[in-house]
Amino acid sequence: MLLSALGYGIPAGYRIQKNRRINSALTEIEKLGPKGAELRGQIKAVLAEDTPTFEDYYLRSLKLEKILDRYDEQEQHVHTLLNALLADTSD
């Protein structure tokens, strides 16, 4: 009886851990969605700014670079989460 409990309990424990990791990754991805939409909106707003002079264009480029850096960090985080999710669901 002890052997059968171990035989069923260990795989069940692994499945529970895997399901928790999957749920955690999905929850975090869901939380990042609005932030990504906000950053895309900021990018569109900066790109829509009028730049009649080179100085305006340069200042707009600096603003855009800061936003794109934050967006890139978020995208890298999402890719890490998706890779972990793919590894957990490929079994």
PDB file of N, CA, C and O in Angstrom:
ATOM      1  N   MET A   1       0.820  -1.182   0.000  1.00  0.00           N
ATOM      2  CA  MET A   1       0.000   0.000   0.000  1.00  0.00           C
ATOM      3  C   MET A   1       0.880   1.267   0.000  1.00  0.00           C
ATOM      4  O   MET A   1       0.576   2.249  -0.677  1.00  0.00           O
ATOM      5  N   LEU A   2       1.949   1.218   0.758  1.00  0.00           N
ATOM      6  CA  LEU A   2       2.861   2.343   0.809  1.00  0.00           C
ATOM      7  C   LEU A   2       3.505   2.583  -0.561  1.00  0.00           C
ATOM      8  O   LEU A   2       3.666   3.723  -0.995  1.00  0.00           O
ATOM      9  N   LEU A   3       3.865   1.499  -1.222  1.00  0.00           N
ATOM     10  CA  LEU A   3       4.463   1.631  -2.553  1.00  0.00           C
ATOM     11  C   LEU A   3       3.485   2.216  -3.560  1.00  0.00           C
ATOM     12  O   LEU A   3       3.871   3.039  -4.390  1.00  0.00           O
ATOM     13  N   SER A   4       2.240   1.807  -3.499  1.00  0.00           N
ATOM     14  CA  SER A   4       1.252   2.365  -4.432  1.00  0.00           C
ATOM     15  C   SER A   4       0.973   3.833  -4.116  1.00  0.00           C
ATOM     16  O   SER A   4       0.742   4.630  -5.025  1.00  0.00           O
ATOM     17  N   ALA A   5       0.994   4.191  -2.840  1.00  0.00           N
ATOM     18  CA  ALA A   5       0.800   5.606  -2.475  1.00  0.00           C
ATOM     19  C   ALA A   5       1.952   6.442  -3.005  1.00  0.00           C
ATOM     20  O   ALA A   5       1.733   7.539  -3.519  1.00  0.00           O
ATOM     21  N   LEU A   6       3.165   5.947  -2.889  1.00  0.00           N
ATOM     22  CA  LEU A   6       4.324   6.658  -3.439  1.00  0.00           C
ATOM     23  C   LEU A   6       4.259   6.702  -4.957  1.00  0.00           C
ATOM     24  O   LEU A   6       4.568   7.720  -5.576  1.00  0.00           O
ATOM     25  N   GLY A   7       3.856   5.590  -5.544  1.00  0.00           N
ATOM     26  CA  GLY A   7       3.778   5.506  -7.005  1.00  0.00           C
ATOM     27  C   GLY A   7       2.784   6.486  -7.598  1.00  0.00           C
ATOM     28  O   GLY A   7       3.015   7.021  -8.682  1.00  0.00           O
ATOM     29  N   TYR A   8       1.696   6.726  -6.915  1.00  0.00           N
ATOM     30  CA  TYR A   8       0.693   7.683  -7.410  1.00  0.00           C
ATOM     31  C   TYR A   8       0.919   9.091  -6.866  1.00  0.00           C
ATOM     32  O   TYR A   8       0.597  10.077  -7.528  1.00  0.00           O
ATOM     33  N   GLY A   9       1.462   9.179  -5.683  1.00  0.00           N
ATOM     34  CA  GLY A   9       1.638  10.480  -5.031  1.00  0.00           C
ATOM     35  C   GLY A   9       2.718  11.333  -5.665  1.00  0.00           C
ATOM     36  O   GLY A   9       2.543  12.541  -5.822  1.00  0.00           O
ATOM     37  N   ILE A  10       3.821  10.725  -6.027  1.00  0.00           N
ATOM     38  CA  ILE A  10       4.933  11.497  -6.615  1.00  0.00           C
ATOM     39  C   ILE A  10       4.533  12.119  -7.958  1.00  0.00           C
ATOM     40  O   ILE A  10       4.731  13.318  -8.152  1.00  0.00           O
ATOM     41  N   PRO A  11       3.974  11.332  -8.891  1.00  0.00           N
ATOM     42  CA  PRO A  11       3.549  11.973 -10.156  1.00  0.00           C
ATOM     43  C   PRO A  11       2.452  13.030  -9.952  1.00  0.00           C
ATOM     44  O   PRO A  11       2.418  14.050 -10.640  1.00  0.00           O
ATOM     45  N   ALA A  12       1.567  12.764  -9.001  1.00  0.00           N
ATOM     46  CA  ALA A  12       0.513  13.749  -8.724  1.00  0.00           C
ATOM     47  C   ALA A  12       1.119  15.044  -8.194  1.00  0.00           C
ATOM     48  O   ALA A  12       0.665  16.133  -8.545  1.00  0.00           O
ATOM     49  N   GLY A  13       2.137  14.931  -7.355  1.00  0.00           N
ATOM     50  CA  GLY A  13       2.824  16.118  -6.838  1.00  0.00           C
ATOM     51  C   GLY A  13       3.502  16.898  -7.941  1.00  0.00           C
ATOM     52  O   GLY A  13       3.467  18.129  -7.946  1.00  0.00           O
ATOM     53  N   TYR A  14       4.125  16.188  -8.888  1.00  0.00           N
ATOM     54  CA  TYR A  14       4.768  16.860 -10.020  1.00  0.00           C
ATOM     55  C   TYR A  14       3.736  17.589 -10.888  1.00  0.00           C
ATOM     56  O   TYR A  14       3.975  18.703 -11.354  1.00  0.00           O
ATOM     57  N   ARG A  15       2.595  16.946 -11.095  1.00  0.00           N
ATOM     58  CA  ARG A  15       1.529  17.602 -11.882  1.00  0.00           C
ATOM     59  C   ARG A  15       1.015  18.850 -11.191  1.00  0.00           C
ATOM     60  O   ARG A  15       0.746  19.859 -11.843  1.00  0.00           O
ATOM     61  N   ILE A  16       0.877  18.788  -9.882  1.00  0.00           N
ATOM     62  CA  ILE A  16       0.408  19.954  -9.122  1.00  0.00           C
ATOM     63  C   ILE A  16       1.412  21.093  -9.230  1.00  0.00           C
ATOM     64  O   ILE A  16       1.025  22.245  -9.426  1.00  0.00           O
ATOM     65  N   GLN A  17       2.698  20.779  -9.103  1.00  0.00           N
ATOM     66  CA  GLN A  17       3.733  21.815  -9.235  1.00  0.00           C
ATOM     67  C   GLN A  17       3.726  22.417 -10.627  1.00  0.00           C
ATOM     68  O   GLN A  17       3.832  23.633 -10.786  1.00  0.00           O
ATOM     69  N   LYS A  18       3.599  21.561 -11.641  1.00  0.00           N
ATOM     70  CA  LYS A  18       3.575  22.047 -13.020  1.00  0.00           C
ATOM     71  C   LYS A  18       2.358  22.937 -13.257  1.00  0.00           C
ATOM     72  O   LYS A  18       2.472  23.979 -13.903  1.00  0.00           O
ATOM     73  N   ASN A  19       1.208  22.544 -12.746  1.00  0.00           N
ATOM     74  CA  ASN A  19      -0.001  23.356 -12.909  1.00  0.00           C
ATOM     75  C   ASN A  19       0.141  24.703 -12.209  1.00  0.00           C
ATOM     76  O   ASN A  19      -0.341  25.716 -12.717  1.00  0.00           O
ATOM     77  N   ARG A  20       0.791  24.728 -11.058  1.00  0.00           N
ATOM     78  CA  ARG A  20       1.016  25.993 -10.353  1.00  0.00           C
ATOM     79  C   ARG A  20       1.942  26.906 -11.150  1.00  0.00           C
ATOM     80  O   ARG A  20       1.707  28.111 -11.238  1.00  0.00           O
ATOM     81  N   ARG A  21       3.005  26.325 -11.735  1.00  0.00           N
ATOM     82  CA  ARG A  21       3.916  27.127 -12.558  1.00  0.00           C
ATOM     83  C   ARG A  21       3.193  27.689 -13.791  1.00  0.00           C
ATOM     84  O   ARG A  21       3.393  28.845 -14.162  1.00  0.00           O
ATOM     85  N   ILE A  22       2.364  26.870 -14.408  1.00  0.00           N
ATOM     86  CA  ILE A  22       1.601  27.318 -15.579  1.00  0.00           C
ATOM     87  C   ILE A  22       0.649  28.440 -15.183  1.00  0.00           C
ATOM     88  O   ILE A  22       0.587  29.463 -15.865  1.00  0.00           O
ATOM     89  N   ASN A  23      -0.087  28.267 -14.102  1.00  0.00           N
ATOM     90  CA  ASN A  23      -1.021  29.300 -13.644  1.00  0.00           C
ATOM     91  C   ASN A  23      -0.300  30.586 -13.272  1.00  0.00           C
ATOM     92  O   ASN A  23      -0.785  31.681 -13.557  1.00  0.00           O
ATOM     93  N   SER A  24       0.847  30.454 -12.643  1.00  0.00           N
ATOM     94  CA  SER A  24       1.626  31.632 -12.262  1.00  0.00           C
ATOM     95  C   SER A  24       2.093  32.393 -13.501  1.00  0.00           C
ATOM     96  O   SER A  24       1.991  33.619 -13.551  1.00  0.00           O
ATOM     97  N   ALA A  25       2.605  31.673 -14.501  1.00  0.00           N
ATOM     98  CA  ALA A  25       3.068  32.316 -15.730  1.00  0.00           C
ATOM     99  C   ALA A  25       1.917  32.999 -16.455  1.00  0.00           C
ATOM    100  O   ALA A  25       2.064  34.124 -16.933  1.00  0.00           O
ATOM    101  N   LEU A  26       0.781  32.332 -16.541  1.00  0.00           N
ATOM    102  CA  LEU A  26      -0.374  32.923 -17.219  1.00  0.00           C
ATOM    103  C   LEU A  26      -0.886  34.160 -16.487  1.00  0.00           C
ATOM    104  O   LEU A  26      -1.270  35.144 -17.119  1.00  0.00           O
ATOM    105  N   THR A  27      -0.890  34.111 -15.172  1.00  0.00           N
ATOM    106  CA  THR A  27      -1.320  35.264 -14.384  1.00  0.00           C
ATOM    107  C   THR A  27      -0.386  36.449 -14.603  1.00  0.00           C
ATOM    108  O   THR A  27      -0.838  37.585 -14.748  1.00  0.00           O
ATOM    109  N   GLU A  28       0.911  36.181 -14.626  1.00  0.00           N
ATOM    110  CA  GLU A  28       1.863  37.266 -14.821  1.00  0.00           C
ATOM    111  C   GLU A  28       1.764  37.848 -16.230  1.00  0.00           C
ATOM    112  O   GLU A  28       1.857  39.062 -16.410  1.00  0.00           O
ATOM    113  N   ILE A  29       1.578  36.994 -17.217  1.00  0.00           N
ATOM    114  CA  ILE A  29       1.403  37.475 -18.596  1.00  0.00           C
ATOM    115  C   ILE A  29       0.150  38.335 -18.687  1.00  0.00           C
ATOM    116  O   ILE A  29       0.146  39.372 -19.350  1.00  0.00           O
ATOM    117  N   GLU A  30      -0.903  37.904 -18.022  1.00  0.00           N
ATOM    118  CA  GLU A  30      -2.156  38.671 -18.025  1.00  0.00           C
ATOM    119  C   GLU A  30      -1.975  40.041 -17.378  1.00  0.00           C
ATOM    120  O   GLU A  30      -2.547  41.027 -17.842  1.00  0.00           O
ATOM    121  N   LYS A  31      -1.187  40.106 -16.316  1.00  0.00           N
ATOM    122  CA  LYS A  31      -0.929  41.385 -15.641  1.00  0.00           C
ATOM    123  C   LYS A  31      -0.116  42.329 -16.526  1.00  0.00           C
ATOM    124  O   LYS A  31      -0.277  43.547 -16.445  1.00  0.00           O
ATOM    125  N   LEU A  32       0.762  41.769 -17.375  1.00  0.00           N
ATOM    126  CA  LEU A  32       1.610  42.597 -18.227  1.00  0.00           C
ATOM    127  C   LEU A  32       0.867  43.144 -19.444  1.00  0.00           C
ATOM    128  O   LEU A  32       1.345  44.080 -20.084  1.00  0.00           O
ATOM    129  N   GLY A  33      -0.281  42.584 -19.770  1.00  0.00           N
ATOM    130  CA  GLY A  33      -1.037  43.028 -20.943  1.00  0.00           C
ATOM    131  C   GLY A  33      -1.392  44.504 -20.933  1.00  0.00           C
ATOM    132  O   GLY A  33      -1.106  45.195 -21.910  1.00  0.00           O
ATOM    133  N   PRO A  34      -2.003  45.019 -19.874  1.00  0.00           N
ATOM    134  CA  PRO A  34      -2.343  46.444 -19.852  1.00  0.00           C
ATOM    135  C   PRO A  34      -1.118  47.354 -19.915  1.00  0.00           C
ATOM    136  O   PRO A  34      -1.175  48.426 -20.516  1.00  0.00           O
ATOM    137  N   LYS A  35      -0.019  46.937 -19.304  1.00  0.00           N
ATOM    138  CA  LYS A  35       1.200  47.741 -19.345  1.00  0.00           C
ATOM    139  C   LYS A  35       1.731  47.825 -20.774  1.00  0.00           C
ATOM    140  O   LYS A  35       2.197  48.880 -21.205  1.00  0.00           O
ATOM    141  N   GLY A  36       1.659  46.712 -21.508  1.00  0.00           N
ATOM    142  CA  GLY A  36       2.081  46.715 -22.906  1.00  0.00           C
ATOM    143  C   GLY A  36       1.204  47.612 -23.753  1.00  0.00           C
ATOM    144  O   GLY A  36       1.697  48.324 -24.627  1.00  0.00           O
ATOM    145  N   ALA A  37      -0.094  47.582 -23.499  1.00  0.00           N
ATOM    146  CA  ALA A  37      -1.013  48.452 -24.237  1.00  0.00           C
ATOM    147  C   ALA A  37      -0.727  49.918 -23.931  1.00  0.00           C
ATOM    148  O   ALA A  37      -0.784  50.768 -24.819  1.00  0.00           O
ATOM    149  N   GLU A  38      -0.420  50.207 -22.676  1.00  0.00           N
ATOM    150  CA  GLU A  38      -0.087  51.585 -22.285  1.00  0.00           C
ATOM    151  C   GLU A  38       1.182  52.055 -23.002  1.00  0.00           C
ATOM    152  O   GLU A  38       1.238  53.176 -23.508  1.00  0.00           O
ATOM    153  N   LEU A  39       2.187  51.198 -23.038  1.00  0.00           N
ATOM    154  CA  LEU A  39       3.435  51.567 -23.702  1.00  0.00           C
ATOM    155  C   LEU A  39       3.235  51.751 -25.211  1.00  0.00           C
ATOM    156  O   LEU A  39       3.809  52.664 -25.805  1.00  0.00           O
ATOM    157  N   ARG A  40       2.432  50.898 -25.822  1.00  0.00           N
ATOM    158  CA  ARG A  40       2.146  51.071 -27.251  1.00  0.00           C
ATOM    159  C   ARG A  40       1.408  52.377 -27.506  1.00  0.00           C
ATOM    160  O   ARG A  40       1.657  53.041 -28.512  1.00  0.00           O
ATOM    161  N   GLY A  41       0.503  52.752 -26.610  1.00  0.00           N
ATOM    162  CA  GLY A  41      -0.186  54.033 -26.729  1.00  0.00           C
ATOM    163  C   GLY A  41       0.771  55.204 -26.604  1.00  0.00           C
ATOM    164  O   GLY A  41       0.655  56.191 -27.331  1.00  0.00           O
ATOM    165  N   GLN A  42       1.718  55.093 -25.678  1.00  0.00           N
ATOM    166  CA  GLN A  42       2.722  56.147 -25.527  1.00  0.00           C
ATOM    167  C   GLN A  42       3.587  56.258 -26.784  1.00  0.00           C
ATOM    168  O   GLN A  42       3.929  57.360 -27.212  1.00  0.00           O
ATOM    169  N   ILE A  43       3.935  55.123 -27.365  1.00  0.00           N
ATOM    170  CA  ILE A  43       4.731  55.136 -28.590  1.00  0.00           C
ATOM    171  C   ILE A  43       3.969  55.837 -29.704  1.00  0.00           C
ATOM    172  O   ILE A  43       4.532  56.668 -30.416  1.00  0.00           O
ATOM    173  N   LYS A  44       2.691  55.505 -29.857  1.00  0.00           N
ATOM    174  CA  LYS A  44       1.868  56.138 -30.897  1.00  0.00           C
ATOM    175  C   LYS A  44       1.751  57.636 -30.659  1.00  0.00           C
ATOM    176  O   LYS A  44       1.806  58.425 -31.602  1.00  0.00           O
ATOM    177  N   ALA A  45       1.590  58.028 -29.404  1.00  0.00           N
ATOM    178  CA  ALA A  45       1.458  59.455 -29.086  1.00  0.00           C
ATOM    179  C   ALA A  45       2.740  60.210 -29.415  1.00  0.00           C
ATOM    180  O   ALA A  45       2.692  61.313 -29.958  1.00  0.00           O
ATOM    181  N   VAL A  46       3.876  59.623 -29.089  1.00  0.00           N
ATOM    182  CA  VAL A  46       5.152  60.281 -29.375  1.00  0.00           C
ATOM    183  C   VAL A  46       5.370  60.359 -30.889  1.00  0.00           C
ATOM    184  O   VAL A  46       5.838  61.379 -31.396  1.00  0.00           O
ATOM    185  N   LEU A  47       5.038  59.307 -31.598  1.00  0.00           N
ATOM    186  CA  LEU A  47       5.214  59.322 -33.047  1.00  0.00           C
ATOM    187  C   LEU A  47       4.277  60.313 -33.731  1.00  0.00           C
ATOM    188  O   LEU A  47       4.574  60.795 -34.824  1.00  0.00           O
ATOM    189  N   ALA A  48       3.160  60.616 -33.101  1.00  0.00           N
ATOM    190  CA  ALA A  48       2.203  61.555 -33.697  1.00  0.00           C
ATOM    191  C   ALA A  48       2.595  63.014 -33.448  1.00  0.00           C
ATOM    192  O   ALA A  48       2.009  63.920 -34.042  1.00  0.00           O
ATOM    193  N   GLU A  49       3.583  63.250 -32.575  1.00  0.00           N
ATOM    194  CA  GLU A  49       4.001  64.622 -32.290  1.00  0.00           C
ATOM    195  C   GLU A  49       4.591  65.262 -33.548  1.00  0.00           C
ATOM    196  O   GLU A  49       5.273  64.614 -34.342  1.00  0.00           O
ATOM    197  N   ASP A  50       4.306  66.540 -33.699  1.00  0.00           N
ATOM    198  CA  ASP A  50       4.835  67.295 -34.825  1.00  0.00           C
ATOM    199  C   ASP A  50       6.286  67.664 -34.536  1.00  0.00           C
ATOM    200  O   ASP A  50       6.623  68.074 -33.426  1.00  0.00           O
ATOM    201  N   THR A  51       7.141  67.516 -35.545  1.00  0.00           N
ATOM    202  CA  THR A  51       8.563  67.835 -35.371  1.00  0.00           C
ATOM    203  C   THR A  51       9.024  68.756 -36.506  1.00  0.00           C
ATOM    204  O   THR A  51       9.672  68.308 -37.452  1.00  0.00           O
ATOM    205  N   PRO A  52       8.686  70.041 -36.405  1.00  0.00           N
ATOM    206  CA  PRO A  52       9.058  70.957 -37.493  1.00  0.00           C
ATOM    207  C   PRO A  52      10.562  71.257 -37.551  1.00  0.00           C
ATOM    208  O   PRO A  52      11.077  71.605 -38.613  1.00  0.00           O
ATOM    209  N   THR A  53      11.253  71.131 -36.450  1.00  0.00           N
ATOM    210  CA  THR A  53      12.692  71.419 -36.455  1.00  0.00           C
ATOM    211  C   THR A  53      13.463  70.155 -36.082  1.00  0.00           C
ATOM    212  O   THR A  53      12.905  69.190 -35.559  1.00  0.00           O
ATOM    213  N   PHE A  54      14.732  70.192 -36.362  1.00  0.00           N
ATOM    214  CA  PHE A  54      15.582  69.061 -36.011  1.00  0.00           C
ATOM    215  C   PHE A  54      15.636  68.869 -34.499  1.00  0.00           C
ATOM    216  O   PHE A  54      15.659  67.739 -34.012  1.00  0.00           O
ATOM    217  N   GLU A  55      15.655  69.967 -33.765  1.00  0.00           N
ATOM    218  CA  GLU A  55      15.693  69.869 -32.307  1.00  0.00           C
ATOM    219  C   GLU A  55      14.451  69.161 -31.785  1.00  0.00           C
ATOM    220  O   GLU A  55      14.554  68.335 -30.878  1.00  0.00           O
ATOM    221  N   ASP A  56      13.276  69.465 -32.337  1.00  0.00           N
ATOM    222  CA  ASP A  56      12.041  68.778 -31.952  1.00  0.00           C
ATOM    223  C   ASP A  56      12.125  67.290 -32.280  1.00  0.00           C
ATOM    224  O   ASP A  56      11.717  66.433 -31.495  1.00  0.00           O
ATOM    225  N   TYR A  57      12.664  67.015 -33.460  1.00  0.00           N
ATOM    226  CA  TYR A  57      12.812  65.629 -33.886  1.00  0.00           C
ATOM    227  C   TYR A  57      13.745  64.876 -32.929  1.00  0.00           C
ATOM    228  O   TYR A  57      13.469  63.739 -32.548  1.00  0.00           O
ATOM    229  N   TYR A  58      14.834  65.513 -32.554  1.00  0.00           N
ATOM    230  CA  TYR A  58      15.801  64.903 -31.646  1.00  0.00           C
ATOM    231  C   TYR A  58      15.178  64.648 -30.274  1.00  0.00           C
ATOM    232  O   TYR A  58      15.363  63.573 -29.704  1.00  0.00           O
ATOM    233  N   LEU A  59      14.445  65.621 -29.741  1.00  0.00           N
ATOM    234  CA  LEU A  59      13.790  65.451 -28.438  1.00  0.00           C
ATOM    235  C   LEU A  59      12.744  64.341 -28.488  1.00  0.00           C
ATOM    236  O   LEU A  59      12.598  63.568 -27.541  1.00  0.00           O
ATOM    237  N   ARG A  60      12.022  64.272 -29.601  1.00  0.00           N
ATOM    238  CA  ARG A  60      11.028  63.206 -29.758  1.00  0.00           C
ATOM    239  C   ARG A  60      11.734  61.853 -29.799  1.00  0.00           C
ATOM    240  O   ARG A  60      11.246  60.877 -29.229  1.00  0.00           O
ATOM    241  N   SER A  61      12.870  61.795 -30.466  1.00  0.00           N
ATOM    242  CA  SER A  61      13.623  60.547 -30.547  1.00  0.00           C
ATOM    243  C   SER A  61      14.101  60.092 -29.172  1.00  0.00           C
ATOM    244  O   SER A  61      14.092  58.897 -28.879  1.00  0.00           O
ATOM    245  N   LEU A  62      14.517  61.035 -28.324  1.00  0.00           N
ATOM    246  CA  LEU A  62      14.947  60.688 -26.974  1.00  0.00           C
ATOM    247  C   LEU A  62      13.793  60.126 -26.151  1.00  0.00           C
ATOM    248  O   LEU A  62      13.957  59.141 -25.432  1.00  0.00           O
ATOM    249  N   LYS A  63      12.616  60.762 -26.262  1.00  0.00           N
ATOM    250  CA  LYS A  63      11.436  60.259 -25.542  1.00  0.00           C
ATOM    251  C   LYS A  63      11.073  58.859 -26.032  1.00  0.00           C
ATOM    252  O   LYS A  63      10.769  57.962 -25.246  1.00  0.00           O
ATOM    253  N   LEU A  64      11.115  58.704 -27.331  1.00  0.00           N
ATOM    254  CA  LEU A  64      10.747  57.418 -27.920  1.00  0.00           C
ATOM    255  C   LEU A  64      11.720  56.322 -27.500  1.00  0.00           C
ATOM    256  O   LEU A  64      11.314  55.188 -27.246  1.00  0.00           O
ATOM    257  N   GLU A  65      12.982  56.657 -27.428  1.00  0.00           N
ATOM    258  CA  GLU A  65      13.986  55.677 -27.028  1.00  0.00           C
ATOM    259  C   GLU A  65      13.743  55.178 -25.607  1.00  0.00           C
ATOM    260  O   GLU A  65      13.886  53.984 -25.342  1.00  0.00           O
ATOM    261  N   LYS A  66      13.383  56.065 -24.699  1.00  0.00           N
ATOM    262  CA  LYS A  66      13.101  55.655 -23.316  1.00  0.00           C
ATOM    263  C   LYS A  66      11.905  54.708 -23.257  1.00  0.00           C
ATOM    264  O   LYS A  66      11.928  53.700 -22.551  1.00  0.00           O
ATOM    265  N   ILE A  67      10.866  55.048 -24.008  1.00  0.00           N
ATOM    266  CA  ILE A  67       9.670  54.207 -24.010  1.00  0.00           C
ATOM    267  C   ILE A  67       9.979  52.849 -24.641  1.00  0.00           C
ATOM    268  O   ILE A  67       9.540  51.814 -24.138  1.00  0.00           O
ATOM    269  N   LEU A  68      10.725  52.853 -25.727  1.00  0.00           N
ATOM    270  CA  LEU A  68      11.065  51.598 -26.395  1.00  0.00           C
ATOM    271  C   LEU A  68      11.951  50.718 -25.526  1.00  0.00           C
ATOM    272  O   LEU A  68      11.850  49.493 -25.584  1.00  0.00           O
ATOM    273  N   ASP A  69      12.808  51.316 -24.730  1.00  0.00           N
ATOM    274  CA  ASP A  69      13.625  50.533 -23.799  1.00  0.00           C
ATOM    275  C   ASP A  69      12.750  49.811 -22.777  1.00  0.00           C
ATOM    276  O   ASP A  69      12.964  48.632 -22.495  1.00  0.00           O
ATOM    277  N   ARG A  70      11.766  50.516 -22.225  1.00  0.00           N
ATOM    278  CA  ARG A  70      10.841  49.880 -21.269  1.00  0.00           C
ATOM    279  C   ARG A  70      10.021  48.795 -21.951  1.00  0.00           C
ATOM    280  O   ARG A  70       9.787  47.728 -21.384  1.00  0.00           O
ATOM    281  N   TYR A  71       9.586  49.083 -23.184  1.00  0.00           N
ATOM    282  CA  TYR A  71       8.797  48.108 -23.944  1.00  0.00           C
ATOM    283  C   TYR A  71       9.632  46.858 -24.228  1.00  0.00           C
ATOM    284  O   TYR A  71       9.131  45.739 -24.122  1.00  0.00           O
ATOM    285  N   ASP A  72      10.886  47.044 -24.585  1.00  0.00           N
ATOM    286  CA  ASP A  72      11.775  45.922 -24.868  1.00  0.00           C
ATOM    287  C   ASP A  72      11.995  45.071 -23.618  1.00  0.00           C
ATOM    288  O   ASP A  72      11.995  43.843 -23.702  1.00  0.00           O
ATOM    289  N   GLU A  73      12.182  45.702 -22.469  1.00  0.00           N
ATOM    290  CA  GLU A  73      12.335  44.960 -21.212  1.00  0.00           C
ATOM    291  C   GLU A  73      11.111  44.104 -20.941  1.00  0.00           C
ATOM    292  O   GLU A  73      11.226  42.944 -20.545  1.00  0.00           O
ATOM    293  N   GLN A  74       9.942  44.683 -21.157  1.00  0.00           N
ATOM    294  CA  GLN A  74       8.711  43.943 -20.920  1.00  0.00           C
ATOM    295  C   GLN A  74       8.583  42.784 -21.898  1.00  0.00           C
ATOM    296  O   GLN A  74       8.195  41.684 -21.505  1.00  0.00           O
ATOM    297  N   GLU A  75       8.902  43.015 -23.157  1.00  0.00           N
ATOM    298  CA  GLU A  75       8.818  41.953 -24.151  1.00  0.00           C
ATOM    299  C   GLU A  75       9.771  40.807 -23.828  1.00  0.00           C
ATOM    300  O   GLU A  75       9.422  39.641 -24.014  1.00  0.00           O
ATOM    301  N   GLN A  76      10.959  41.126 -23.350  1.00  0.00           N
ATOM    302  CA  GLN A  76      11.904  40.080 -22.958  1.00  0.00           C
ATOM    303  C   GLN A  76      11.356  39.262 -21.793  1.00  0.00           C
ATOM    304  O   GLN A  76      11.521  38.043 -21.746  1.00  0.00           O
ATOM    305  N   HIS A  77      10.707  39.942 -20.861  1.00  0.00           N
ATOM    306  CA  HIS A  77      10.104  39.248 -19.718  1.00  0.00           C
ATOM    307  C   HIS A  77       8.977  38.325 -20.192  1.00  0.00           C
ATOM    308  O   HIS A  77       8.853  37.192 -19.725  1.00  0.00           O
ATOM    309  N   VAL A  78       8.169  38.817 -21.112  1.00  0.00           N
ATOM    310  CA  VAL A  78       7.070  38.004 -21.649  1.00  0.00           C
ATOM    311  C   VAL A  78       7.629  36.793 -22.390  1.00  0.00           C
ATOM    312  O   VAL A  78       7.104  35.688 -22.254  1.00  0.00           O
ATOM    313  N   HIS A  79       8.678  36.990 -23.166  1.00  0.00           N
ATOM    314  CA  HIS A  79       9.273  35.862 -23.881  1.00  0.00           C
ATOM    315  C   HIS A  79       9.817  34.808 -22.921  1.00  0.00           C
ATOM    316  O   HIS A  79       9.699  33.610 -23.177  1.00  0.00           O
ATOM    317  N   THR A  80      10.408  35.252 -21.821  1.00  0.00           N
ATOM    318  CA  THR A  80      10.894  34.312 -20.807  1.00  0.00           C
ATOM    319  C   THR A  80       9.735  33.515 -20.222  1.00  0.00           C
ATOM    320  O   THR A  80       9.827  32.299 -20.053  1.00  0.00           O
ATOM    321  N   LEU A  81       8.648  34.210 -19.917  1.00  0.00           N
ATOM    322  CA  LEU A  81       7.467  33.525 -19.374  1.00  0.00           C
ATOM    323  C   LEU A  81       6.879  32.551 -20.387  1.00  0.00           C
ATOM    324  O   LEU A  81       6.482  31.444 -20.025  1.00  0.00           O
ATOM    325  N   LEU A  82       6.820  32.955 -21.650  1.00  0.00           N
ATOM    326  CA  LEU A  82       6.268  32.079 -22.682  1.00  0.00           C
ATOM    327  C   LEU A  82       7.149  30.856 -22.903  1.00  0.00           C
ATOM    328  O   LEU A  82       6.634  29.760 -23.122  1.00  0.00           O
ATOM    329  N   ASN A  83       8.452  31.023 -22.849  1.00  0.00           N
ATOM    330  CA  ASN A  83       9.345  29.873 -22.993  1.00  0.00           C
ATOM    331  C   ASN A  83       9.171  28.896 -21.837  1.00  0.00           C
ATOM    332  O   ASN A  83       9.169  27.682 -22.042  1.00  0.00           O
ATOM    333  N   ALA A  84       9.024  29.421 -20.625  1.00  0.00           N
ATOM    334  CA  ALA A  84       8.783  28.559 -19.462  1.00  0.00           C
ATOM    335  C   ALA A  84       7.435  27.849 -19.596  1.00  0.00           C
ATOM    336  O   ALA A  84       7.310  26.671 -19.262  1.00  0.00           O
ATOM    337  N   LEU A  85       6.442  28.567 -20.081  1.00  0.00           N
ATOM    338  CA  LEU A  85       5.117  28.003 -20.278  1.00  0.00           C
ATOM    339  C   LEU A  85       5.169  26.899 -21.338  1.00  0.00           C
ATOM    340  O   LEU A  85       4.562  25.842 -21.171  1.00  0.00           O
ATOM    341  N   LEU A  86       5.887  27.150 -22.409  1.00  0.00           N
ATOM    342  CA  LEU A  86       6.029  26.152 -23.466  1.00  0.00           C
ATOM    343  C   LEU A  86       6.726  24.908 -22.949  1.00  0.00           C
ATOM    344  O   LEU A  86       6.330  23.790 -23.280  1.00  0.00           O
ATOM    345  N   ALA A  87       7.762  25.090 -22.140  1.00  0.00           N
ATOM    346  CA  ALA A  87       8.468  23.932 -21.579  1.00  0.00           C
ATOM    347  C   ALA A  87       7.554  23.107 -20.668  1.00  0.00           C
ATOM    348  O   ALA A  87       7.600  21.877 -20.677  1.00  0.00           O
ATOM    349  N   ASP A  88       6.729  23.799 -19.888  1.00  0.00           N
ATOM    350  CA  ASP A  88       5.829  23.077 -18.975  1.00  0.00           C
ATOM    351  C   ASP A  88       4.689  22.388 -19.696  1.00  0.00           C
ATOM    352  O   ASP A  88       4.237  21.330 -19.258  1.00  0.00           O
ATOM    353  N   THR A  89       4.218  22.957 -20.781  1.00  0.00           N
ATOM    354  CA  THR A  89       3.068  22.376 -21.480  1.00  0.00           C
ATOM    355  C   THR A  89       3.460  21.373 -22.547  1.00  0.00           C
ATOM    356  O   THR A  89       2.593  20.690 -23.091  1.00  0.00           O
ATOM    357  N   SER A  90       4.746  21.264 -22.863  1.00  0.00           N
ATOM    358  CA  SER A  90       5.158  20.347 -23.928  1.00  0.00           C
ATOM    359  C   SER A  90       5.211  18.899 -23.468  1.00  0.00           C
ATOM    360  O   SER A  90       5.349  17.994 -24.291  1.00  0.00           O
ATOM    361  N   ASP A  91       5.105  18.673 -22.177  1.00  0.00           N
ATOM    362  CA  ASP A  91       5.168  17.293 -21.653  1.00  0.00           C
ATOM    363  C   ASP A  91       3.943  16.501 -22.058  1.00  0.00           C
ATOM    364  O   ASP A  91       3.824  15.326 -21.709  1.00  0.00           O
TER     365      ASP A  91
END
